[in-house]
Amino acid sequence: MNGLDRRHRHPVRLAGWLFFVLSLTTLAYAGRASSAGDDSSDLAYRYETTVLAIVQYGIVLGILLLIARGLPRRDFFALRRPSSWRRALGRAGLTLLAIWLFSLVYERVLSLFGDWNPTSEQGLVPDRWDSSRAGAFVAFFLVVTVLAPVVEELTYRGLGMSLVIPYGTWLAILVTGFAFGASHGLIFALPVLAFFGVAVAWLRARTDSVYPGMVLHGTFNGVALIVAVTIAG
């Protein structure tokens, strides 16, 4: 690991991080409830969606830096190159396949109980391609595949993992994984997101770096968007 043992416990900062992610989760579920029934099928084609996301992620990053103030950022955000990029990317590929397989099986099982689609629940993935608004979609695509993975990985697999690891590696994997899943404010997609969070946290623990998770996260989001506007659409 990265040497963050019992001597590196920071209970006050950990409490601050837990309160922060709990606040994100509460806001996400509250926002989901208040927007129920709204038409969000074209959010990816609106520039204001991208601008709002940039502002939100900027605020999140600022709060993370405030929580980590005075700590060695390279260590606590896991901003280290993996010892072997080849092995790290190989593990990332296997992890991504496991996530896709779990998602496929879960969707099949869920379909047995009703017409629920965890992929479209969030309302951010468009169901068609609109060439007249390609510019807005490209801006949204960059936010979802670059900015979102970077900030979310720094939040959960970066600072979050580092603050919880001194209490146990698997505890850190499970806590940050489920916190990541819950922070999206979804119900039917929660198992998939939690599995995603746990799997990428495991990858972070194995590689001792936040970078492979960023690559995996960006790839996952990018493929989902491309499939949505091409094959699925």
C-alpha positions, 0 to 999 in steps of 0.5 A: 500500500502507501504507508498509511497505517494506524499512525496516519489516522486523521479522525477529524478529517475523516469525519469531515469527508464522511459529512461531505459525501453524506451531504452529496448523497442527501442532495442527490436524492433530494434533487432526484425526488424534486425533479421526478417526472421532468423531461431530462432526455436532452440534458446532454445537448444543453450547454448549461448542463456542461457549465453547471457540471463544471461549477459543481465539480469545481466546488467539490474539488475545492472542498476536497482540498480544504479537507486535505489542507496541510496533508501531503497531497500526492500521498493522500490523493494517490497521485502516484504512477503505478509501479507498472502501467502494463499491469495496472491497465491490465487490471483496469481492463479486467475490472471494467469487464467485471463491471460490464458483466455485473451490469448486464446480469443485474439488468436481466434480473431486474427486467424480470420484476418490471420495466426498470432500466438502471442505465437511463434512470439518471437521465443524463444519457441521451437516447438518440443522436442529434447532429444539430447540437453536436457542439453541446454534446461534445462539451458534455462528453468531455465533462463526463469522460474527463472532468467527472472521472478525475474529480470523482476518483480524487473524492472516493479512491483518492482522499476517501480511500487514504483517510479510511485505509488506516482502519483497514483496506477492505473497510476502505474499499467497501466504505468508499465504494458504497459511498460512491454508489449512493452519491448518485442519488439513484435507486435501481442503479444503486447496486451497479454503481456500488459494485462499480465503486467497490471494484475501482476501489479494489483497483486503487488498492492493488495499484496504489494509484488513482490514475488507473481508476480515472482511465477506467472511469472515463472509458466506462462513461465514454462507452456508455454515451457512445452506445446510447447515441449510436447502437441504443439510439 
